[in-house]
Amino acid sequence: MGGFEIALAESELKITLEALTELEQKMVRLCESPENEDEVSDVGNDLIEVRLLLKALKERAINMYGHSIVNFSREAL
């Protein structure tokens, strides 16, 4: 299987990580309140993929930019 490469600036990577983190949280909430078993199953499978992607991206991002890359707080310093 081939790979897909993309170059992101630090700010773009931070936005991507934040969006994936929010997606993960949304998917977890859907899985925790099962109204439709088929949807929960589909979302659960996708959640696994999102978590694997997010884990790999976080590890590489932290290694390159430090832990501040995963600080998504909007509070003033």
C-alpha positions as CSV (number, residue, x, y, z in Angstrom):
1,M,0.0,0.0,0.0
2,G,1.4,3.4,-1.0
3,G,1.7,6.3,1.4
4,F,0.5,9.9,1.2
5,E,2.8,12.6,2.2
6,I,2.0,16.1,3.1
7,A,4.1,19.0,4.5
8,L,2.4,21.1,7.1
9,A,3.5,24.2,8.9
10,E,3.4,24.0,12.7
11,S,0.2,26.0,12.8
12,E,-1.4,23.8,10.2
13,L,-0.4,20.7,12.1
14,K,-1.8,22.1,15.3
15,I,-5.2,22.8,13.6
16,T,-5.2,19.3,12.2
17,L,-4.5,17.7,15.6
18,E,-7.2,19.8,17.2
19,A,-9.7,18.8,14.6
20,L,-8.9,15.1,14.9
21,T,-9.1,15.4,18.7
22,E,-12.5,17.0,18.5
23,L,-13.6,14.3,16.0
24,E,-12.4,11.6,18.3
25,Q,-14.4,13.1,21.2
26,K,-17.5,13.4,19.1
27,M,-17.2,9.8,18.0
28,V,-16.8,8.7,21.6
29,R,-19.9,10.5,22.6
30,L,-21.8,8.8,19.8
31,C,-20.6,5.4,20.9
32,E,-21.6,6.1,24.5
33,S,-25.2,7.0,23.7
34,P,-26.3,4.2,21.4
35,E,-29.5,5.1,19.7
36,N,-28.7,3.1,16.5
37,E,-26.6,0.0,16.9
38,D,-25.5,0.0,13.3
39,E,-24.3,3.6,13.6
40,V,-22.5,2.8,16.8
41,S,-20.8,-0.1,15.1
42,D,-19.7,2.0,12.1
43,V,-18.6,4.9,14.3
44,G,-16.7,2.5,16.6
45,N,-14.8,1.1,13.6
46,D,-14.0,4.6,12.4
47,L,-13.0,5.7,15.9
48,I,-10.3,3.0,15.9
49,E,-8.8,4.4,12.7
50,V,-9.0,8.0,14.0
51,R,-7.3,7.0,17.2
52,L,-4.5,5.3,15.3
53,L,-3.9,8.3,13.1
54,L,-4.1,10.7,16.0
55,K,-1.7,8.7,18.0
56,A,0.9,8.6,15.2
57,L,0.5,12.3,14.4
58,K,0.7,13.4,18.1
59,E,3.9,11.4,18.6
60,R,5.6,12.9,15.6
61,A,4.4,16.4,16.3
62,I,5.5,16.3,20.0
63,N,8.9,15.0,19.0
64,M,9.3,17.8,16.5
65,Y,7.6,20.8,18.3
66,G,7.2,19.8,21.9
67,H,4.1,19.3,24.0
68,S,2.8,22.8,23.3
69,I,1.6,21.5,19.9
70,V,-1.2,19.6,21.6
71,N,-2.2,22.4,23.9
72,F,-5.5,23.6,22.3
73,S,-6.5,26.0,25.1
74,R,-7.8,29.4,24.0
75,E,-7.0,31.0,27.4
76,A,-4.7,34.0,27.4
77,L,-1.3,33.3,28.8
